[in-house]
Amino acid sequence: EPIVRVEKAPQNSRRIFAGIDIPVSVDDVWDLLTDYPNLQQVVPNLVVNEVLQLYEGSTSSTNTAGQMAFFSLTDDENQSPEEQCRNLAEQMKGAVLRQVGGAKVVGINFSARTKLEVREWPGGMPDFAHFEEEVYEGKSRSDRVREARKRELTRYVFPRPFALSSLPHKDISMQSLEDDDGEFRMYQGVWRMQPLPGCSPPGGAAMRLTYAVEVSPRPY
């Protein structure tokens, strides 16, 4: 059963966190979520899914070892974390998708459209791509929630999924295009996939799928 948490953010925005442990391998889920033409078959309430562009990615970014070496080469103290994240993301494999999500609430149909830039991080995103430290020393949950309510949404500063970044993982980032004219002022988030060794029967596999997203609607 998935665990879901919703937090308030400035400008009527929301941060949504979710996670679930499932008895499949990380590679199985990765293959599903990067099969962009067929995402409608696996993502609930996705009414329209159109691939507008594919990014092949640089050679050094398409595997874990190459990506880690690439991170070290592109580390620039003169750039802000969001500038470094943007520069790295532009080297990653991915796609631009036009999507329309739909849902029925109290008998009324709602829909929202957006164009998303999706990037694949086979070795996980660098720590500076997230706005929060992994360990909250000396801070209670209530203190963290109060701080989160004041933290503005910033492009290329992604929310951190509820997972241990220090363990091996794969990430898929998504972000609405800057010139997108859909219902969201901004939409950005991360799918994170981590193996769970020793948590499945012999010969099987298990993994933790976590999700963190920031959603800011337009002030119509």
C-alpha positions, 0 to 999 in steps of 0.5 A: 500500500503506498504512503502519500504526504502532501505539504503546502508551499507558497502561491497556492502550490503543493509538494506531494511525496509518495512511496511504495515497496513492490516485488519487482526489479528496478530495471523492470520499473525503469523500462516501464517509465522510460517507455515514453510512447506507452506511458498511458498504459502504466500511469493512472489518469493519463488521458493524452500522452504524446512524444514531441521530442527525444533526447539521445543524451551524451555518451558519458551520461547514459550509464552509471559510471560515465554519469558519475565521472561526468558530474565530477568534470562539470562541477563548477564552484562559480555556478549556482546549484540550479545552473549546474543541475540545468547544465547536467540535465541537458546532457541526459537522455530523455524526452519532451512529452505533451500530457493531459491528465484527467480525473472525476471528482464528485461526478465532475470531470477535471483535466490539466495539460502540460508539456514536460521535459523528462530526463534520465539519471541512471546513477541518480541525481546529484545531491545539489539538485535537491533543496533539502539535506538528507539528514535533518539534524535537530529539526522536528517534523513540524519545524520542517513542514513550517519551513517548507511552506515558505520555500518558493518553487525554483526551477532545477531545485527539485524536491527530494523523494523520501528515500536514502540518496546514499544508497544506489538508485536511479532517477527520472526527473520531470519539469514543465517547459518554461514556455508551457501554456498549460494549467500549471505555472510550474510542475517539477518532480522526481521518480526514484527507484532503489533495490531492496536486497534481501527483501524478496524470496530467493530468485526474486527481486524487490524495490522501492519506488518513491515520487516527489513533485511540486505543483503550482497552478496558474492563478486564473 
